[in-house]
Amino acid sequence: MPGGERGPKQMDLDCRGKACPMPVLDMRKALQDMGAGILTVLVDNEAASQNVARAAAKLGCEVAVQQVGRDFVVRIEKRAVDGVEERDGAASTATVVWIPTRTVGRGNDELGAALMRAFLYTVTQQSSPPTRVVFANRGVELCCEGSDALESVKALERAGAEVLACGMCLDFLGLTDKLCVGRVSNMAEIVEALSEADKLITV
């Protein structure tokens, strides 16, 4: 190039075959190591491409996703100044509800299911909704078709709560196509949500 100019640094990262949350974690590490430039991440499923793209966008990067055959290419442009995840005023008092089960307590499942319905409905009646409601393990069933608590979960989302359902759990239970409310999340994002909570409510 004239004057010895160089183009932006470029790096390729092949994350095909890697389970959640490795593509996101590998992407973050690569961005930290490379400085400004363009990182291309190759994954083999749409959920992974969305997770990587969303995580990169939260870091302030420009992101574009393209499907090539059965694979997905996520192009991430990192500027000279590291992006900082934006937070709104509510983040200082973030409340996260962690639901890793479809029932409350152990013992009688029928009673536990009734308690969960009552719990979720009661949360919808609070003056301020939680910042995030995170579902994992069989708790993801509450967000899916056929759930008798579905209307309460939908009400929480309408009130402004971000509803996250563990993608690994949905896939393991064969419920990915049955998700009715919220969005598919990944373990990296879930751990981040839990660790950033000012108040954590667990069932």
BAKOL-561566 format. One record per residue (C-alpha): residue in one letter; x, y, z. Coordinates in steps of 0.1 Angstrom, whole numbers, padded with zeros to 4 digits, always signed. Layout:
BEGIN
AXYZ...
This chain:
BEGIN
M+0000+0000+0000P+0012+0036-0007G+0030+0051+0023G+0033+0018+0040E-0003+0019+0051R-0018-0014+0062G-0054-0026+0061P-0073-0035+0093K-0061-0066+0111Q-0081-0097+0102M-0086-0129+0121D-0106-0161+0113L-0122-0183+0141D-0137-0217+0133C-0162-0226+0160R-0180-0253+0141G-0188-0284+0162K-0184-0264+0195A-0213-0265+0220C-0227-0235+0238P-0212-0213+0252M-0178-0220+0236P-0184-0200+0203V-0192-0169+0224L-0164-0173+0248D-0139-0180+0220M-0151-0149+0202R-0147-0127+0232K-0112-0139+0239A-0102-0134+0202L-0116-0098+0203Q-0096-0091+0235D-0064-0105+0219M-0066-0089+0185G-0073-0052+0192A-0090-0033+0164G-0098-0051+0132I-0122-0077+0117L-0129-0110+0132T-0148-0137+0112V-0164-0164+0132L-0176-0196+0115V-0204-0216+0132D-0225-0245+0121N-0260-0235+0134E-0282-0204+0134A-0285-0203+0172A-0248-0201+0176S-0246-0173+0150Q-0272-0153+0168N-0255-0158+0202V-0221-0147+0188A-0236-0117+0169R-0256-0105+0199A-0226-0108+0222A-0204-0089+0198A-0230-0062+0193K-0232-0057+0230L-0194-0051+0230G-0199-0022+0206C-0188-0040+0174E-0204-0038+0139V-0218-0072+0131A-0231-0089+0099V-0243-0125+0096Q-0243-0145+0064Q-0254-0181+0057V-0230-0201+0035G-0244-0235+0027R-0251-0251+0061D-0227-0228+0080F-0230-0193+0092V-0204-0166+0089V-0204-0138+0115R-0183-0108+0105I-0173-0087+0135E-0156-0053+0131K-0139-0040+0162R-0130-0003+0163A-0099+0012+0177V-0117+0021+0210D-0131-0010+0227G-0168-0010+0228V-0185-0009+0262E-0218-0026+0268E-0245+0000+0271R-0266+0000+0303D-0297+0019+0311G-0305+0035+0344A-0322+0003+0356A-0290-0017+0354S-0278-0002+0387T-0308-0020+0404A-0310-0050+0381T-0333-0078+0395V-0329-0112+0380V-0352-0141+0386W-0335-0175+0382I-0359-0205+0375P-0341-0238+0369T-0371-0260+0376R-0408-0262+0366T-0420-0266+0402V-0414-0248+0435G-0397-0269+0461R-0393-0307+0463G-0419-0332+0472N-0454-0331+0456D-0450-0321+0420E-0487-0311+0417L-0483-0288+0446G-0450-0275+0433A-0465-0267+0399A-0494-0248+0416L-0468-0229+0436M-0449-0220+0405R-0480-0207+0388A-0488-0186+0419F-0452-0174+0421L-0451-0162+0385Y-0485-0146+0386T-0475-0128+0418V-0443-0114+0402T-0465-0100+0374Q-0484-0080+0400Q-0454-0062+0414S-0450-0025+0407S-0417-0030+0390P-0410-0060+0368P-0377-0079+0371T-0349-0069+0347R-0345-0105+0335V-0362-0138+0341V-0339-0167+0333F-0352-0202+0327A-0330-0233+0327N-0333-0271+0329R-0370-0281+0330G-0378-0245+0339V-0377-0238+0301E-0410-0258+0298L-0427-0228+0314C-0419-0208+0283C-0432-0234+0259E-0463-0245+0242G-0487-0262+0266S-0474-0245+0298D-0501-0235+0322A-0479-0206+0334L-0474-0193+0299E-0497-0162+0303S-0478-0151+0333V-0445-0154+0315K-0459-0134+0286A-0472-0108+0310L-0437-0104+0325E-0423-0098+0290R-0449-0073+0281A-0441-0055+0314G-0405-0051+0302A-0387-0081+0317E-0362-0098+0293V-0371-0135+0292L-0342-0158+0285A-0345-0196+0279C-0314-0218+0280G-0308-0230+0244M-0289-0262+0256C-0319-0271+0278L-0345-0265+0250D-0324-0286+0226F-0319-0315+0251L-0357-0316+0259G-0367-0313+0223L-0385-0280+0229T-0366-0256+0207D-0396-0253+0182K-0421-0251+0211L-0407-0219+0226C-0436-0194+0228V-0422-0165+0248G-0387-0150+0253R-0357-0159+0233V-0331-0186+0232S-0301-0178+0253N-0267-0194+0260M-0247-0202+0291A-0223-0173+0287E-0251-0148+0286I-0269-0165+0315V-0238-0164+0337E-0233-0127+0328A-0270-0119+0337L-0267-0137+0371S-0233-0122+0379E-0245-0086+0371A-0277-0088+0391D-0280-0064+0420K-0308-0086+0434L-0311-0123+0425I-0343-0142+0432T-0341-0180+0428V-0369-0205+0429
